[in-house]
Amino acid sequence: MSKQPEPACNTPEADAYEARFDALVMEECDCLEELAAIPALTPQGQRLKAEIILALLPEHLRYSEMDGETQLILSLARDLGCVVS
């Protein structure tokens, strides 16, 4: 949806677009919370979770300088994303 052009501001179409976008964001958040609650017990499950983390992060977070904790988390996600089952 974010790849589609947005309708003109202050129109009923813009209001509907924004409401739909907000609903999709909430749905994604709910799905991610459900996924986070499921333990990844297999290499494939760990790899898939890592791939999701890396895909959802904005590009500037993936490649910019950041604190050590964030670097470690991303390093682990990259390591797990490369695991071959």
N, C-alpha and C positions, 0 to 999 in steps of 0.2 A: 504494500500500500504506500510505503514511503517513497517508492520509485515513480508513483503517478504524480502528475502535476496537481497541485492543490487548487481548489476552486477560489474564486475571488473572495476577498474578505467581506465580512458583514453581509453575507447572503445565507439563505436557508441551506444551500448546498455546502457552504463552508461549515455551518453548524453541524450538519449531518456528518460531514467528513471528519470533523474533530471528534464527535461523539463515537464514531466507528473506530477511529484511531485509538482513542482512550480505552475503548472496550478491548481492542486487540492487545494493547500494552498490558492491561490487567490480566487478560487470559494468559499471555506469555509469562507474567510473573507467577500466576497460580501454577502453571505447568512446571516452571523452574523450581518452585518450592516443593512440589510433589517429587520431582526428580532428585532434588537434594536430599530428600528423606529416604530414598532408596539406596541402600549400600551397594557399591560397585564391587562385587565379590570375585569377578573374573577379570582377566586381562582385557577382554573385549569390552566389558562394562566400564572399566577404568579408562580405556582408550576413548570410548564414546563420550564419557563425561568430560575428559580433557579436551576433546575436539569441540564440544559445545562451548566450553569456557573460552577457548581461543577464538572461536567464531563470533561469539557475542561481544567480546571486548572491542571497544573502539580501537582503531588502528594506532592512534597516538599512544594508547596505554601499552600496546604490545611491544613497541619499539623505542619508547622514550626512556630517558633516565628516570628512575623512581627509587623509592626507599627499598631497603634490603628485604623486608618482608614480602613486598609485592614482587620483587625480582625472584625470590625463592618460590612463590606460588606459581608464577608464570613458567619458571624453569621446570617445576614438577609437571605442570600441565603439558609442556612441550615434550618432556621425557615420556610421559604416559601416552601422549598422542602418537609417539613413535613405536610403542610396544607392538610387537607382532605376536598374535595369538597362535 
